């Protein structure tokens, strides 16, 4: 019987991989870049969207501010 997600196993098998660590660091860097550009209040409750859906591409033309529901949905484009 399962009591929900096994977060430790999930981290050990997926989130701790080198590529996932690099992608997470890149997403954090993108957020920091947008905070410097637009201000912290402009990003409150919002996500930084990578237009080309590549978390490793933090060029200024590729980043925009989007609502969490839009950014985290299965929207293409």
Backbone torsions as a table, in degrees:
resi	resn	phi	psi	omega
1	UNK	NA	131.3	-176.6
2	UNK	-94.9	139.4	177.0
3	UNK	-104.0	28.1	-179.2
4	UNK	109.8	-159.8	-177.0
5	UNK	-73.4	144.8	174.1
6	UNK	-98.1	88.9	-173.7
7	UNK	-64.2	-36.1	179.1
8	UNK	-64.2	-46.1	179.1
9	UNK	-64.2	-42.0	179.3
10	UNK	-60.2	-43.2	178.3
11	UNK	-66.4	-46.4	-177.1
12	UNK	-62.2	-35.8	-175.5
13	UNK	-95.0	-17.3	-176.2
14	UNK	-130.3	-62.1	-171.2
15	UNK	-67.9	-20.4	-178.7
16	UNK	-90.0	0.6	179.4
17	UNK	-70.0	151.6	-177.0
18	UNK	-57.7	-42.2	-178.5
19	UNK	-66.2	-38.2	179.0
20	UNK	-68.7	-36.4	176.2
21	UNK	-63.9	-41.1	178.6
22	UNK	-65.2	-41.9	178.9
23	UNK	-65.3	-41.1	179.0
24	UNK	-64.3	-43.2	178.2
25	UNK	-62.8	-38.7	179.5
26	UNK	-67.4	-40.0	176.9
27	UNK	-65.1	-40.3	177.1
28	UNK	-64.0	-39.1	177.6
29	UNK	-65.0	-40.2	179.2
30	UNK	-61.8	-41.9	178.8
31	UNK	-63.5	-43.2	179.0
32	UNK	-62.4	-40.5	178.0
33	UNK	-62.0	-43.6	-178.9
34	UNK	-70.4	-33.2	176.3
35	UNK	-64.1	-42.3	177.4
36	UNK	-64.2	-35.7	-176.0
37	UNK	-79.7	-43.4	-171.9
38	UNK	-110.5	-17.3	-177.4
39	UNK	98.5	149.9	-176.1
40	UNK	-63.7	-37.1	-177.8
41	UNK	-67.6	-28.3	179.1
42	UNK	-69.4	-22.5	-179.0
43	UNK	-102.3	-0.5	-178.1
44	UNK	-58.8	120.9	178.6
45	UNK	75.2	11.4	-177.5
46	UNK	-125.1	168.9	178.0
47	UNK	-113.1	159.7	170.5
48	UNK	-92.4	123.4	-177.0
49	UNK	-99.3	131.6	172.8
50	UNK	-93.5	110.9	-174.7
51	UNK	-57.4	-36.8	-179.5
52	UNK	-90.2	6.4	178.1
53	UNK	63.7	19.9	178.8
54	UNK	-108.1	106.0	-176.9
55	UNK	-63.3	-17.1	-178.5
56	UNK	-87.3	-10.2	-177.6
57	UNK	-98.4	97.5	-178.9
58	UNK	-103.6	28.8	176.4
59	UNK	-66.5	146.9	-173.8
60	UNK	-60.3	-31.8	178.7
61	UNK	-73.5	-13.7	-178.5
62	UNK	-96.3	-10.1	-175.2
63	UNK	-105.7	140.7	173.8
64	UNK	-148.7	166.5	177.7
65	UNK	-95.9	133.4	-179.0
66	UNK	-139.9	155.6	175.1
67	UNK	-65.5	155.1	-179.3
68	UNK	-61.2	-41.7	-177.9
69	UNK	-65.3	-36.6	177.9
70	UNK	-71.1	-45.9	-175.8
71	UNK	-69.7	-34.8	-174.7
72	UNK	-95.0	-3.1	177.6
73	UNK	-76.8	-177.4	179.7
74	UNK	-93.1	30.1	-179.9
75	UNK	-69.8	138.3	176.6
76	UNK	-102.8	121.8	175.5
77	UNK	103.3	NA	NA
